[in-house]
């Protein structure tokens, strides 16, 4: 009897702990965003990838005159598809080439070459909202020899999958109207040295674009891990670069990554967003890097477990095993989930109010409370604000306090926690988070 009673007490304690670990969480979803997510089609994503693969090679230095083979034919097709979406948008979607001449680099560009990013801009509806949200994938491909511009280079997952995300989202979102401007980009020259992204980031800086966030999708369609034999269609990685010394985990990219995780997991079932606090993977690079270097918030989205037998490989069979980045090895249901992740974040942010301005934590007095104040955002007025709080050692925000005024006093010490403030509208769309500066 004593043993049974002891076991009952232990079981009660265990269940109590589990209850606290899995505390009730209320999630409010915008039905407009949910409806758009339902439009994302795995069939469309597969069709886009197979069409891009049909051009045989999309190497940056491949044929630009053929209508059926090479990078020229590929970019023409991408532009034509975006123009179809533009017609369905009532002419609001602005489709163009971002054209530039890339000089020889003595490495992967042998002679000056004209390159073209393919870009579609969906202007925001609020003239006071200058935010520009960008979504990208790169349409060039390669095989084992990075200078081989002739051989079959399908690039189904690297990175036709990312371009498929961009096109499918543009198809769906261009029918809507958002406060902020959304830019959909198929980048060129990634495999030769991030040249398309470097040119566009430079242009954005020179022309004063307010690039609020770039979500770069690169290698997002595979759910199988080589060597580990892990099959995982529930996890996706977001790589984000740190900030300046002292605020490594609270720079623009890290704040954006937290936002992506919170919103995506709210809207997309059976998805866990893994935050990787690194610029990118070892020995690799991506088109988010030039934007991050230019001072913009930019992150890389990529699959959780990579299959390197399907990346940068000549298409061949060795010892009965087929190598190559072919469309039959893409998990289209997983890619659909990643597309929904991107769409939920872009839509939530594009419909949100702008961030509060001049956010300050008051440090004039010695106190165990925290006083914050801020100015109203530009553009439409929010319904209120969330004041966010977390332990200094925590990666994610742990508590959110809703306030209607542009000031708050919390019964938690400013010395022991990190705080942030974001605007929220009456539907629940949140802005990005602003970390307060110290002030009196």
Secondary structure, 3 states (H helix, E strand, C coil): CHHHHHHHHHHHHHHHHHHHHCCCCCCCCCHHHHHHHHHCCHHHHHHHHHHHHCCCECCCCCCCCCCCCCHHHHHHHHHHHHHHHHHHCCCCEEEEEEEEEECCCCCCCCCCEEEEEEEEEECCCCCCCCEEEEEEEECCCCCCCCCCCCCCECCHHHHHHHHHHHHHHHHHHCCCCCCCEEEEEEECCHHHHCHHHHHHHHHHHHCCCEEEEEEEECCCCCCEECCCCEECCCEEEEEECCCCCCCHHHCHHHHHHHHHHHHHHHHCCCCEEEEECCCCCCCCCCCHHHHHHCCCCEEEEEECCCCHHHCCCCCEEECCEEECCCHHHCCHHHHHHHHHHHHHHHHHHHCCCCCCEEEEEECCCCCCCEEEEEECCCCCCCCEEEEEEEECCCCCCCEEEEECCCEEEECCCCCCEEEEEEEECCCCCECCCEECEEEC
